[in-house]
Amino acid sequence: MKTAGGAGDAPEPRADLVAATAHEGFAQRWAEALPAAAAHHEVLVRLTGVLSSVDDREPEEAARRAGRSLVGQGLFRAGVLEGTIAFLAGNLRPHLVALHGADHPAASRVPAVLGALAAGFAEAAAERAVDEAREEGEAKFRAVWRTSALAIAEVAPDGRVVDHNAALPAILGYPPHRVTGLSAREVVHPDDLPALRRLGGQLLAGERDGVQVEKRLVRADGEAIPAQLAITPVRGRDGDVRCYVAVVEDLDEVRALQLQLVRQSLSDPLTGLANRAQFLGWVESEEGPQGSGSLVVALFDLDGLRVVNGAFGHAVGDRVLRAAVSVLGTVFGAGARIARLGGDEFGVLVTGSDLPPVLDLVEQALRELAEPVWWEERGIGVAASVGVVARTGPGLPDGELLRRAGVALDWAKDSGKTGWSLYDPDRDARERDRSALAASVAGGAEQGDFRVDYEPVHALADRSVVAVEAVLRWDHAERGLVDLRWLGPLLERTGMGLRLDRWALERACAQAGRWYAALGEGAPVLSVDLSVRQCQEPELVAWVRQVLRDTGLPPHKLRFELPERLPSALSEEQVEELNILASHGVLLALDQLGGGNVAVDRIRQLPLSALKFGGPPVRGLAEGANLVDRAAAVALLSWSRKLELELHAVHVSTSDEARRLRELGVSAGQGVLFNAEPLTGEDVAELLGLAPDA
């Protein structure tokens, strides 16, 4: 029997238990030092055993394996290595001393052990990152492989299909299981196969990194289809080609889609007509030197389509549009090219025809477009405005014909709609000149080139000055004095109208206030035109009253002259604003009446103090005037008497006209009989018997 503790005895079970307990405690503390490592306790116990059993021969190698094991067992998150090194640096040597004694060789080599562990960890982490990147790349490639609309195939070096996605069988017309194993000889057109094999040889030899080429493929049913092939070799580490990746695109489908997109880009989906882009192409081709000798462009704009859409919905509006298309197609026939240019605008291009026959067709189309479109027992009607331009020879700049047709269309709309207007180059030149002048008004205002002059209004009985009408004028460097009334609505479109109106009123009231200070009630009334835009200002009353207070002009010495059409264009709120002005003493007059067509409602809406008229009614008072002008004059006189309003005449040019006007009850007048041009403020002061600076 062997003596306990003698040579050759097996380790006592108690010593193993002590070591295991020490390892458990060490691993527990190690886990607590790491982020989210509690689930890896058993792993750390094993690694503790490895580190605790290192001997004098290879402690660094054992530590390197331990570092790799950390990564291999999933302990590779940020902070694991740092936490491990920090923990082991303070705890591994005491642990080894407790197990083996202070003279054990491993206890003195802890720094080298920690360095080896860190190196092993770094190696394994780098390898894992490479593996993850490769797996992620493969996963992405497989996702593209599965979902791509393009056909993708893996092809062996001998030209046989090894694998493919779902798009390739659809292109080739084979069942999916039949595609695998197909050779290039079976799917590439025989005439294209030699060239493709030459390219494959170049890829195999490394002369090319990839090729893109158009070749014909042969479907299962024998049909040859054009295809775009992109072929890339996949090489191993030794540089040899392992396989090819081929991407295949059916060019028949691509070209059909491109053709469809082109058609969609040049046609209107609702009506099936050409759209604006195609119409512009037609017109531009005709404008050039190779275009037809003569052509006519007509632009149709449906008046009232928005009303139809608002009342009955866009579905009914679309029905009206389609009815208009039918009319235009029937009237102009196959010889014309028709397009829908916008929401309610159509273009018609007629080549090789004189203007008169086309105008006949335009009038016929207008008549037929005016016929109602029936929907649910409702006859829905719209009319049209048409701009027409004719050209008798080629050579116009691109876009000029369409611009001219658009100008003529605007004229048709301005003249009351439901008709056509023919392009007139002289009128266009005049209007473009006006537009250019209106566009440069802002510069004149900035340079202080504007001034307010005055057109005196004389009592016909004694020729005394009873009023002055403010006239805003531009002292233009090239054109001389320009009456801005000539620019009219153009100033509103440029945004300068309201700004200039405000400046003119403030300037004129300041001048009239000085005349009132000198003459009292003998001072003339200041007449100022009031535009629609001014009437739309929500603070009109407050602003006018402030101007009067600032200038010292009493309200009854200011008269606003309203254009004849303005009252019917005002909202109820705007009419109320004018009534408030009148209640504060400001006078209102209706200006530029043309005769007996004065609407009762226009007069009834506002507390007017006077009516102003000119043109035919004034001429109707002369000896030998025609019956129409005379009737207009009589009607106005009748209106003024019944409404107990003063009647003022403008454009009075002769003494005979002035005499007749006075005899018929007209109280005042203005025009070239009295002053050929508007007067400056100094001239008016002299006329009133005041010093020029008054």
C-alpha positions as CSV (number, residue, x, y, z in Angstrom):
1,M,0.0,0.0,0.0
2,K,1.3,3.5,-0.9
3,T,1.6,6.0,1.7
4,A,-0.5,9.1,1.3
5,G,1.5,12.0,-0.1
6,G,4.2,9.7,-1.3
7,A,6.0,9.8,-4.7
8,G,3.7,8.9,-7.6
9,D,0.5,9.8,-5.7
10,A,-2.4,11.3,-7.9
11,P,-3.4,15.0,-7.1
12,E,-5.6,15.2,-4.2
13,P,-9.3,16.0,-5.1
14,R,-9.2,18.9,-2.6
15,A,-6.5,20.7,-4.6
16,D,-8.6,20.4,-7.8
17,L,-11.6,21.8,-6.0
18,V,-9.7,24.7,-4.7
19,A,-8.4,25.6,-8.2
20,A,-11.8,25.3,-9.7
21,T,-13.3,27.6,-7.1
22,A,-10.5,30.1,-7.6
23,H,-11.1,30.0,-11.4
24,E,-14.9,30.5,-10.9
25,G,-14.3,33.6,-8.7
26,F,-11.7,35.0,-11.1
27,A,-13.9,34.5,-14.1
28,Q,-16.8,36.1,-12.3
29,R,-14.7,39.2,-11.6
30,W,-13.4,39.2,-15.2
31,A,-17.0,39.2,-16.5
32,E,-18.0,42.1,-14.3
33,A,-15.1,44.1,-15.8
34,L,-16.4,43.6,-19.3
35,P,-19.4,45.1,-21.2
36,A,-22.3,42.7,-21.4
37,A,-20.2,39.6,-20.7
38,A,-22.4,37.8,-18.1
39,A,-23.6,35.4,-20.7
40,H,-20.1,34.3,-21.4
41,H,-19.2,33.2,-17.9
42,E,-18.4,29.6,-18.8
43,V,-16.1,30.9,-21.6
44,L,-14.2,33.1,-19.2
45,V,-13.9,30.2,-16.7
46,R,-12.2,28.0,-19.4
47,L,-9.9,30.9,-20.4
48,T,-9.0,31.5,-16.8
49,G,-7.9,27.8,-16.7
50,V,-5.8,28.3,-19.7
51,L,-4.1,31.3,-18.3
52,S,-3.6,29.7,-14.9
53,S,-1.9,26.6,-16.4
54,V,0.7,28.3,-18.5
55,D,4.2,26.9,-17.9
56,D,7.6,28.2,-18.4
57,R,7.9,27.0,-22.0
58,E,5.1,28.8,-23.9
59,P,3.0,31.2,-21.8
60,E,2.8,33.7,-24.7
61,E,1.4,31.1,-27.1
62,A,-1.2,30.0,-24.6
63,A,-2.2,33.7,-24.1
64,R,-2.4,34.3,-27.9
65,R,-4.8,31.3,-28.1
66,A,-6.8,32.8,-25.3
67,G,-7.0,36.2,-27.1
68,R,-8.3,34.5,-30.2
69,S,-10.8,32.5,-28.2
70,L,-12.3,35.7,-26.8
71,V,-13.2,36.7,-30.4
72,G,-14.1,33.2,-31.4
73,Q,-16.6,32.9,-28.6
74,G,-18.3,36.2,-29.4
75,L,-16.5,38.5,-27.0
76,F,-15.3,41.1,-29.5
77,R,-17.5,44.1,-28.7
78,A,-15.9,47.5,-28.2
79,G,-14.3,47.6,-24.8
80,V,-13.7,43.9,-24.3
81,L,-10.0,44.0,-25.1
82,E,-9.4,47.1,-23.0
83,G,-11.4,45.8,-20.1
84,T,-9.6,42.4,-20.3
85,I,-6.1,43.9,-20.3
86,A,-7.0,46.3,-17.4
87,F,-8.5,43.4,-15.4
88,L,-5.7,40.9,-16.0
89,A,-3.0,43.5,-15.4
90,G,-4.2,43.9,-11.8
91,N,-5.5,40.4,-11.1
92,L,-3.7,37.7,-13.1
93,R,-0.4,37.7,-11.1
94,P,-2.1,37.6,-7.7
95,H,-4.3,34.7,-9.0
96,L,-1.2,32.8,-10.3
97,V,0.7,33.3,-7.0
98,A,-2.3,32.1,-5.0
99,L,-2.4,28.9,-7.2
100,H,1.3,28.2,-7.8
101,G,3.3,30.3,-5.4
102,A,5.4,33.4,-5.9
103,D,8.3,31.5,-7.4
104,H,6.3,30.1,-10.3
105,P,7.8,31.2,-13.6
106,A,4.5,32.4,-15.2
107,A,3.9,34.9,-12.4
108,S,6.9,36.9,-13.5
109,R,5.9,37.0,-17.2
110,V,2.4,38.6,-16.9
111,P,3.3,41.6,-19.2
112,A,4.4,39.3,-22.0
113,V,1.3,37.1,-21.5
114,L,-1.0,40.2,-21.7
115,G,0.8,41.4,-24.9
116,A,0.4,38.0,-26.5
117,L,-3.3,37.9,-25.6
118,A,-3.8,41.4,-27.1
119,A,-2.1,40.3,-30.3
120,G,-4.2,37.1,-30.6
121,F,-7.3,39.2,-30.0
122,A,-6.4,41.7,-32.7
123,E,-5.6,38.9,-35.2
124,A,-8.9,37.2,-34.7
125,A,-10.8,40.4,-34.8
126,A,-9.3,41.4,-38.1
127,E,-10.0,38.0,-39.6
128,R,-13.6,38.2,-38.3
129,A,-14.0,41.7,-39.9
130,V,-12.8,40.3,-43.2
131,D,-15.2,37.4,-43.0
132,E,-18.1,39.6,-42.1
133,A,-17.4,42.0,-45.0
134,R,-17.2,39.0,-47.4
135,E,-20.5,37.6,-46.0
136,E,-22.1,41.0,-46.2
137,G,-20.9,41.4,-49.8
138,E,-22.2,38.0,-50.7
139,A,-25.5,38.7,-49.1
140,K,-25.9,41.9,-51.0
141,F,-24.9,40.2,-54.3
142,R,-27.4,37.4,-53.6
143,A,-30.1,40.0,-52.9
144,V,-29.4,41.8,-56.2
145,W,-29.2,38.4,-57.9
146,R,-32.7,37.4,-56.6
147,T,-34.5,40.7,-57.2
148,S,-32.9,42.2,-60.2
149,A,-35.0,42.8,-63.3
150,L,-31.9,42.2,-65.3
151,A,-30.9,38.6,-66.0
152,I,-27.8,37.4,-64.1
153,A,-26.0,34.1,-64.7
154,E,-22.9,32.4,-63.3
155,V,-21.1,30.8,-66.2
156,A,-18.4,28.2,-66.0
157,P,-15.1,28.7,-68.0
158,D,-16.4,26.2,-70.5
159,G,-19.4,28.4,-71.3
160,R,-22.1,26.5,-69.4
161,V,-24.7,28.1,-67.1
162,V,-24.0,27.1,-63.5
163,D,-26.6,29.3,-61.8
164,H,-29.0,32.0,-62.7
165,N,-31.7,34.3,-61.3
166,A,-35.4,34.3,-62.3
167,A,-35.0,36.9,-65.0
168,L,-32.9,34.7,-67.3
169,P,-35.5,32.0,-68.0
170,A,-38.0,34.7,-68.8
171,I,-35.7,36.2,-71.5
172,L,-34.7,32.8,-73.0
173,G,-38.2,31.2,-72.8
174,Y,-37.0,28.1,-71.0
175,P,-38.3,26.6,-67.8
176,P,-35.9,27.5,-64.9
177,H,-34.6,23.9,-64.5
178,R,-33.7,23.8,-68.2
179,V,-31.5,26.9,-68.1
180,T,-28.9,25.4,-65.8
181,G,-26.4,23.6,-68.0
182,L,-27.2,25.4,-71.2
183,S,-24.0,26.2,-73.2
184,A,-23.2,29.4,-75.1
185,R,-23.6,27.4,-78.3
186,E,-27.2,26.8,-77.4
187,V,-28.3,30.3,-76.5
188,V,-26.0,32.6,-78.6
189,H,-26.9,33.2,-82.3
190,P,-24.5,31.2,-84.5
191,D,-23.4,34.3,-86.4
192,D,-22.4,36.0,-83.1
193,L,-20.8,33.0,-81.4
194,P,-17.3,33.3,-82.9
195,A,-16.9,37.0,-81.8
196,L,-18.2,36.2,-78.3
197,R,-15.7,33.3,-78.0
198,R,-12.8,35.6,-79.0
199,L,-13.9,38.0,-76.2
200,G,-14.0,35.1,-73.8
201,G,-10.5,34.2,-74.7
202,Q,-9.3,37.7,-74.0
203,L,-11.0,37.6,-70.6
204,L,-9.5,34.2,-69.8
205,A,-6.0,35.5,-70.8
206,G,-6.4,38.6,-68.6
207,E,-6.3,41.0,-71.6
208,R,-9.6,42.5,-70.5
209,D,-11.2,43.1,-67.1
210,G,-14.7,42.8,-68.6
211,V,-16.7,43.4,-71.7
212,Q,-20.0,45.0,-72.7
213,V,-21.3,44.0,-76.1
214,E,-24.6,43.7,-78.0
215,K,-25.3,40.2,-79.3
216,R,-28.3,38.1,-80.4
217,L,-29.6,35.4,-78.2
218,V,-31.8,32.5,-79.4
219,R,-34.9,31.8,-77.4
220,A,-36.3,28.3,-76.8
221,D,-38.8,28.9,-79.6
222,G,-36.0,29.8,-82.0
223,E,-36.7,33.6,-82.0
224,A,-33.5,35.7,-82.1
225,I,-33.6,38.7,-79.8
226,P,-31.1,41.5,-79.4
227,A,-29.4,41.6,-76.0
228,Q,-26.9,43.7,-74.1
229,L,-24.3,41.4,-72.4
230,A,-22.0,42.6,-69.6
231,I,-19.5,39.8,-68.8
232,T,-17.0,39.9,-65.9
233,P,-14.5,37.2,-64.9
234,V,-14.2,36.0,-61.3
235,R,-10.6,35.0,-60.5
236,G,-9.1,33.0,-57.6
237,R,-6.1,33.9,-55.6
238,D,-3.9,32.3,-58.2
239,G,-5.4,34.6,-60.9
240,D,-7.1,31.8,-62.8
241,V,-10.7,32.4,-63.9
242,R,-13.1,30.4,-61.7
243,C,-16.3,31.5,-63.4
244,Y,-17.9,34.4,-65.3
245,V,-20.8,36.7,-64.1
246,A,-22.9,37.6,-67.1
247,V,-25.6,40.3,-66.9
248,V,-28.2,40.1,-69.8
249,E,-30.6,42.9,-70.8
250,D,-33.4,42.3,-73.4
251,L,-33.0,45.2,-75.8
252,D,-36.4,44.6,-77.4
253,E,-38.0,45.4,-74.1
254,V,-35.7,48.3,-73.5
255,R,-36.4,49.8,-76.9
256,A,-40.2,49.2,-76.6
257,L,-40.1,51.0,-73.2
258,Q,-38.1,53.9,-74.7
259,L,-40.6,54.2,-77.6
260,Q,-43.5,54.2,-75.2
261,L,-41.8,56.9,-73.1
262,V,-41.1,59.0,-76.2
263,R,-44.8,58.7,-77.2
264,Q,-45.9,59.6,-73.7
265,S,-43.6,62.6,-73.7
266,L,-45.1,63.9,-76.9
267,S,-48.8,63.2,-76.4
268,D,-51.6,64.3,-74.2
269,P,-53.0,61.3,-72.2
270,L,-56.6,62.7,-71.9
271,T,-57.2,63.6,-75.6
272,G,-54.7,61.5,-77.4
273,L,-53.5,64.6,-79.3
274,A,-49.9,65.7,-79.6
275,N,-48.8,67.8,-76.6
276,R,-47.1,71.2,-76.4
277,A,-43.6,69.7,-76.8
278,Q,-44.5,68.0,-80.1
279,F,-46.4,71.0,-81.4
280,L,-43.4,73.2,-80.7
281,G,-41.3,70.7,-82.7
282,W,-43.7,70.9,-85.6
283,V,-43.8,74.7,-85.6
284,E,-40.0,75.1,-85.2
285,S,-39.4,72.7,-88.2
286,E,-41.7,74.9,-90.3
287,E,-40.1,78.1,-89.1
288,G,-36.7,77.1,-90.4
289,P,-35.3,77.5,-94.0
290,Q,-36.6,74.0,-94.9
291,G,-40.1,74.7,-93.8
292,S,-43.2,75.1,-95.9
293,G,-43.6,78.3,-97.9
294,S,-46.9,79.3,-96.2
295,L,-48.6,78.2,-93.0
296,V,-51.1,79.3,-90.5
297,V,-51.0,78.8,-86.7
298,A,-54.2,79.2,-84.7
299,L,-54.4,79.0,-80.9
300,F,-57.8,78.1,-79.4
301,D,-58.5,78.9,-75.8
302,L,-61.8,77.6,-74.4
303,D,-63.5,80.4,-72.5
304,G,-65.4,79.2,-69.4
305,L,-63.9,75.8,-68.9
306,R,-62.9,76.7,-65.3
307,V,-66.5,77.5,-64.6
308,V,-67.6,74.1,-65.9
309,N,-64.9,72.4,-63.7
310,G,-66.0,74.3,-60.7
311,A,-69.7,73.7,-61.2
312,F,-69.8,70.1,-62.4
313,G,-66.3,68.6,-61.7
314,H,-63.3,67.8,-63.8
315,A,-64.9,64.7,-65.3
316,V,-67.5,66.9,-67.0
317,G,-64.8,69.4,-68.0
318,D,-62.8,66.5,-69.6
319,R,-65.9,65.6,-71.6
320,V,-66.1,69.2,-72.8
321,L,-62.4,69.0,-73.8
322,R,-62.9,65.8,-75.7
323,A,-65.9,67.4,-77.5
324,A,-63.7,70.3,-78.5
325,V,-61.1,67.9,-79.8
326,S,-63.8,66.3,-82.0
327,V,-64.9,69.6,-83.3
328,L,-61.3,70.7,-84.2
329,G,-60.5,67.4,-85.9
330,T,-63.7,67.4,-87.9
331,V,-63.5,71.1,-89.0
332,F,-59.8,71.2,-89.9
333,G,-59.5,67.6,-91.1
334,A,-56.5,65.3,-91.6
335,G,-54.4,68.0,-93.3
336,A,-54.0,70.0,-90.1
337,R,-51.8,69.1,-87.1
338,I,-53.7,69.6,-83.8
339,A,-52.2,69.6,-80.3
340,R,-53.4,70.2,-76.8
341,L,-51.0,72.9,-75.4
342,G,-52.3,73.2,-71.9
343,G,-55.3,72.9,-69.7
344,D,-57.8,74.6,-72.1
345,E,-55.6,75.6,-74.9
346,F,-55.2,73.9,-78.3
347,G,-52.9,74.6,-81.3
348,V,-53.7,74.1,-85.0
349,L,-51.0,74.1,-87.6
350,V,-52.1,74.3,-91.3
351,T,-49.4,74.3,-94.0
352,G,-49.7,75.0,-97.7
353,S,-52.8,77.0,-97.4
354,D,-53.7,80.7,-97.8
355,L,-55.1,82.6,-94.9
356,P,-58.7,83.2,-96.0
357,P,-59.7,79.5,-96.1
358,V,-58.2,78.9,-92.7
359,L,-60.1,81.9,-91.3
360,D,-63.3,80.4,-92.7
361,L,-62.5,77.2,-90.8
362,V,-61.7,79.1,-87.6
363,E,-65.1,80.8,-87.8
364,Q,-66.8,77.4,-88.4
365,A,-65.0,75.9,-85.4
366,L,-66.1,78.8,-83.2
367,R,-69.7,78.3,-84.2
368,E,-69.5,74.5,-83.5
369,L,-67.6,75.0,-80.2
370,A,-70.4,77.3,-79.1
371,E,-72.9,74.4,-79.4
372,P,-73.7,72.9,-75.9
373,V,-72.3,69.6,-74.7
374,W,-75.1,67.6,-73.2
375,W,-74.7,65.9,-69.8
376,E,-77.5,64.6,-67.6
377,E,-80.0,66.7,-69.5
378,R,-77.9,69.8,-69.1
379,G,-76.5,71.6,-72.1
380,I,-73.1,72.8,-71.0
381,G,-71.6,75.5,-73.2
382,V,-68.2,77.1,-73.6
383,A,-67.0,79.4,-76.3
384,A,-63.5,80.0,-77.5
385,S,-61.0,82.8,-78.2
386,V,-58.6,82.3,-81.1
387,G,-55.3,83.9,-82.1
388,V,-54.3,83.5,-85.7
389,V,-50.9,84.2,-87.4
390,A,-50.0,83.6,-91.0
391,R,-46.6,83.3,-92.5
392,T,-45.9,83.3,-96.2
393,G,-42.2,82.3,-96.2
394,P,-39.6,80.6,-94.1
395,G,-36.9,82.1,-92.0
396,L,-38.5,83.2,-88.7
397,P,-36.5,82.7,-85.5
398,D,-37.5,79.6,-83.4
399,G,-40.6,80.3,-81.3
400,E,-41.6,83.5,-83.1
401,L,-44.7,82.0,-84.8
402,L,-46.0,80.7,-81.5
403,R,-45.3,84.0,-79.8
404,R,-47.2,85.9,-82.4
405,A,-50.1,83.5,-82.2
406,G,-50.1,84.0,-78.4
407,V,-50.2,87.8,-78.8
408,A,-53.1,87.5,-81.2
409,L,-54.9,85.2,-78.7
410,D,-54.4,87.8,-75.9
411,W,-56.0,90.4,-78.2
412,A,-59.0,88.2,-78.8
413,K,-59.5,87.7,-75.1
414,D,-59.1,91.5,-74.4
415,S,-61.7,92.3,-77.0
416,G,-64.4,90.3,-75.2
417,K,-63.6,86.7,-76.0
418,T,-65.7,84.4,-78.2
419,G,-64.0,85.5,-81.3
420,W,-60.7,85.5,-83.2
421,S,-57.9,88.1,-83.7
422,L,-55.4,88.2,-86.5
423,Y,-51.8,89.0,-85.7
424,D,-50.8,92.6,-86.7
425,P,-47.1,93.3,-86.7
426,D,-47.5,97.1,-86.4
427,R,-49.8,96.7,-83.4
428,D,-47.4,94.2,-81.9
429,A,-44.5,96.6,-82.3
430,R,-46.5,99.3,-80.6
431,E,-47.4,97.1,-77.7
432,R,-43.9,95.7,-77.3
433,D,-42.7,99.3,-77.2
434,R,-45.2,100.1,-74.5
435,S,-44.2,96.9,-72.6
436,A,-40.5,97.8,-72.8
437,L,-41.3,101.3,-71.4
438,A,-43.5,99.9,-68.6
439,A,-40.8,97.4,-67.7
440,S,-38.3,100.2,-67.2
441,V,-40.6,102.4,-65.0
442,A,-38.9,101.1,-61.9
443,G,-35.7,102.6,-63.0
444,G,-37.3,106.0,-63.7
445,A,-38.9,106.0,-60.2
446,E,-35.6,105.2,-58.6
447,Q,-33.9,108.1,-60.5
448,G,-36.7,110.6,-59.6
449,D,-37.8,111.2,-63.2
450,F,-41.6,111.4,-62.4
451,R,-43.6,114.4,-61.8
452,V,-47.3,115.4,-61.3
453,D,-48.7,117.9,-63.8
454,Y,-52.3,119.1,-63.9
455,E,-55.1,119.5,-66.5
456,P,-57.3,122.3,-65.6
457,V,-61.1,121.9,-65.6
458,H,-62.9,125.1,-66.6
459,A,-66.4,126.3,-65.8
460,L,-68.1,126.6,-69.2
461,A,-70.0,129.7,-68.0
462,D,-67.0,131.9,-67.2
463,R,-63.9,129.8,-68.0
464,S,-62.8,129.9,-64.4
465,V,-60.7,127.0,-63.1
466,V,-63.0,124.8,-60.9
467,A,-60.8,121.7,-60.7
468,V,-57.5,120.3,-61.8
469,E,-56.9,116.7,-62.8
470,A,-53.6,115.2,-61.7
471,V,-51.6,113.6,-64.5
472,L,-48.6,111.5,-63.6
473,R,-45.8,112.1,-66.2
474,W,-42.4,110.6,-66.8
475,D,-39.6,113.0,-67.9
476,H,-38.0,110.4,-70.1
477,A,-34.4,111.0,-71.3
478,E,-35.2,109.8,-74.9
479,R,-39.0,110.1,-75.3
480,G,-39.6,113.4,-73.5
481,L,-42.7,113.8,-71.3
482,V,-44.7,110.5,-71.2
483,D,-48.2,110.4,-69.8
484,L,-48.3,107.3,-67.7
485,R,-52.0,106.8,-68.4
486,W,-50.8,105.6,-71.8
487,L,-49.2,102.5,-70.1
488,G,-52.5,101.7,-68.3
489,P,-52.8,98.1,-67.1
490,L,-49.1,97.3,-67.9
491,L,-48.1,99.2,-64.8
492,E,-50.4,96.9,-62.7
493,R,-48.7,93.8,-64.2
494,T,-45.2,95.1,-63.3
495,G,-46.3,95.8,-59.8
496,M,-45.5,99.5,-60.1
497,G,-49.0,100.8,-60.5
498,L,-50.0,101.0,-56.9
499,R,-46.6,102.4,-55.9
500,L,-46.9,105.2,-58.4
501,D,-50.5,105.9,-57.6
502,R,-49.7,106.4,-54.0
503,W,-46.8,108.7,-54.8
504,A,-48.9,110.8,-57.2
505,L,-51.8,111.2,-54.7
506,E,-49.5,112.3,-51.9
507,R,-47.6,114.7,-54.2
508,A,-50.9,116.2,-55.7
509,C,-52.6,116.5,-52.3
510,A,-49.6,118.4,-51.0
511,Q,-49.8,120.9,-53.9
512,A,-53.6,121.2,-53.7
513,G,-53.2,121.8,-49.9
514,R,-51.0,124.8,-50.5
515,W,-53.5,126.2,-53.0
516,Y,-56.3,125.7,-50.4
517,A,-54.2,127.5,-47.8
518,A,-53.9,130.5,-50.1
519,L,-57.3,130.6,-51.7
520,G,-59.6,128.9,-49.2
521,E,-62.9,127.6,-50.7
522,G,-61.9,129.4,-53.9
523,A,-59.2,126.7,-54.5
524,P,-59.9,124.2,-57.2
525,V,-61.0,120.6,-56.5
526,L,-58.2,118.1,-57.1
527,S,-59.3,115.2,-59.3
528,V,-57.3,112.0,-59.2
529,D,-57.9,108.7,-61.1
530,L,-58.6,105.8,-58.8
531,S,-57.5,102.4,-60.1
532,V,-59.0,99.0,-59.5
533,R,-55.8,98.0,-57.7
534,Q,-56.1,100.9,-55.3
535,C,-59.7,100.0,-54.5
536,Q,-58.5,96.5,-53.5
537,E,-56.3,98.0,-50.8
538,P,-57.9,97.0,-47.4
539,E,-56.6,100.2,-45.8
540,L,-57.7,102.6,-48.6
541,V,-59.9,104.8,-46.3
542,A,-57.3,105.1,-43.5
543,W,-54.5,105.9,-46.0
544,V,-56.5,108.6,-47.8
545,R,-57.6,110.2,-44.6
546,Q,-54.0,110.2,-43.4
547,V,-52.8,111.9,-46.6
548,L,-55.5,114.6,-46.3
549,R,-54.5,115.3,-42.6
550,D,-50.8,115.4,-43.5
551,T,-51.4,117.9,-46.4
552,G,-54.1,120.0,-45.0
553,L,-56.5,119.4,-47.9
554,P,-60.2,119.2,-46.9
555,P,-61.9,116.0,-48.0
556,H,-64.5,117.9,-50.2
557,K,-61.6,119.3,-52.2
558,L,-60.5,115.8,-53.3
559,R,-62.4,113.9,-56.1
560,F,-61.7,110.4,-57.2
561,E,-62.5,109.6,-60.8
562,L,-63.6,106.0,-61.3
563,P,-63.4,104.3,-64.7
564,E,-66.8,103.4,-66.2
565,R,-66.2,99.7,-65.7
566,L,-64.8,99.9,-62.2
567,P,-68.0,99.7,-60.1
568,S,-69.1,96.4,-61.6
569,A,-65.6,95.0,-60.9
570,L,-65.7,95.8,-57.2
571,S,-66.7,93.5,-54.4
572,E,-69.2,94.5,-51.8
573,E,-66.5,95.3,-49.3
574,Q,-64.7,97.5,-51.8
575,V,-67.9,99.4,-52.6
576,E,-68.4,99.9,-48.9
577,E,-64.9,101.4,-48.6
578,L,-65.8,103.9,-51.3
579,N,-69.0,104.7,-49.5
580,I,-67.1,105.4,-46.3
581,L,-64.8,107.7,-48.2
582,A,-67.8,109.6,-49.5
583,S,-69.3,109.8,-46.0
584,H,-66.1,111.6,-44.9
585,G,-66.6,114.2,-47.7
586,V,-64.4,112.8,-50.5
587,L,-66.1,113.3,-53.9
588,L,-66.6,110.5,-56.4
589,A,-67.1,110.8,-60.2
590,L,-67.7,108.3,-62.9
591,D,-65.2,108.9,-65.7
592,Q,-65.1,108.3,-69.5
593,L,-68.7,107.5,-70.1
594,G,-69.3,106.6,-73.7
595,G,-73.0,107.2,-74.2
596,G,-76.4,105.8,-73.5
597,N,-75.2,102.4,-72.3
598,V,-74.7,103.4,-68.7
599,A,-75.9,100.6,-66.4
600,V,-78.3,101.6,-63.7
601,D,-76.6,99.4,-61.2
602,R,-73.2,101.1,-61.7
603,I,-74.8,104.5,-60.8
604,R,-76.8,103.0,-58.0
605,Q,-73.8,101.4,-56.2
606,L,-72.0,104.6,-55.3
607,P,-72.7,108.2,-54.0
608,L,-71.5,109.9,-57.1
609,S,-71.2,113.7,-57.4
610,A,-70.5,114.0,-61.2
611,L,-70.3,112.2,-64.5
612,K,-67.6,112.8,-67.0
613,F,-67.9,112.0,-70.7
614,G,-66.0,112.4,-73.9
615,G,-65.6,111.1,-77.4
616,P,-68.7,110.5,-79.4
617,P,-71.1,112.2,-77.0
618,V,-69.1,115.4,-77.2
619,R,-68.9,115.2,-81.0
620,G,-72.6,114.6,-81.0
621,L,-73.2,118.1,-79.8
622,A,-71.6,119.7,-82.9
623,E,-73.6,120.9,-85.8
624,G,-74.1,118.2,-88.4
625,A,-73.2,115.3,-85.9
626,N,-74.4,111.9,-86.9
627,L,-77.5,110.4,-85.2
628,V,-75.6,107.9,-83.1
629,D,-73.3,110.4,-81.5
630,R,-76.2,112.8,-80.9
631,A,-78.3,110.1,-79.3
632,A,-75.4,109.3,-76.9
633,A,-75.1,112.9,-75.9
634,V,-78.8,113.2,-75.3
635,A,-78.8,110.1,-73.2
636,L,-76.0,111.3,-71.0
637,L,-77.7,114.7,-70.5
638,S,-80.9,112.9,-69.5
639,W,-79.0,110.7,-67.0
640,S,-77.3,113.6,-65.3
641,R,-80.6,115.6,-64.9
642,K,-82.5,112.6,-63.5
643,L,-79.7,111.8,-61.0
644,E,-79.0,115.5,-60.2
645,L,-75.3,115.0,-61.0
646,E,-72.9,117.5,-62.4
647,L,-71.9,116.7,-66.0
648,H,-68.3,117.4,-67.1
649,A,-67.0,117.1,-70.6
650,V,-63.5,116.0,-71.7
651,H,-61.7,116.4,-75.0
652,V,-63.5,119.7,-75.7
653,S,-61.6,121.0,-78.7
654,T,-63.7,123.9,-80.2
655,S,-65.6,126.9,-79.0
656,D,-68.7,125.6,-80.8
657,E,-68.5,122.4,-78.7
658,A,-68.1,124.4,-75.5
659,R,-71.1,126.7,-76.3
660,R,-73.4,123.7,-77.2
661,L,-72.3,121.9,-74.0
662,R,-73.1,125.0,-71.8
663,E,-76.4,125.5,-73.5
664,L,-77.4,121.8,-72.8
665,G,-76.5,122.1,-69.1
666,V,-72.9,120.8,-69.0
667,S,-71.2,122.7,-66.2
668,A,-67.5,122.2,-66.9
669,G,-65.1,120.9,-69.5
670,Q,-61.4,120.3,-70.2
671,G,-59.4,119.7,-73.4
672,V,-57.2,121.3,-76.0
673,L,-59.6,124.3,-76.3
674,F,-58.4,125.4,-72.9
675,N,-54.9,123.9,-72.6
676,A,-53.0,122.0,-75.2
677,E,-50.9,120.1,-72.6
678,P,-51.1,119.5,-68.9
679,L,-49.6,122.3,-66.8
680,T,-47.0,122.2,-64.1
681,G,-47.9,123.2,-60.6
682,E,-46.2,126.6,-61.1
683,D,-48.3,127.2,-64.2
684,V,-51.5,126.3,-62.4
685,A,-50.6,128.6,-59.5
686,E,-50.0,131.5,-62.0
687,L,-53.4,130.6,-63.6
688,L,-55.0,130.9,-60.2
689,G,-53.4,134.3,-59.6
690,L,-50.8,133.0,-57.1
691,A,-47.1,133.1,-56.8
692,P,-45.4,130.3,-58.8
693,D,-44.1,128.6,-55.6
694,A,-47.6,128.5,-54.0
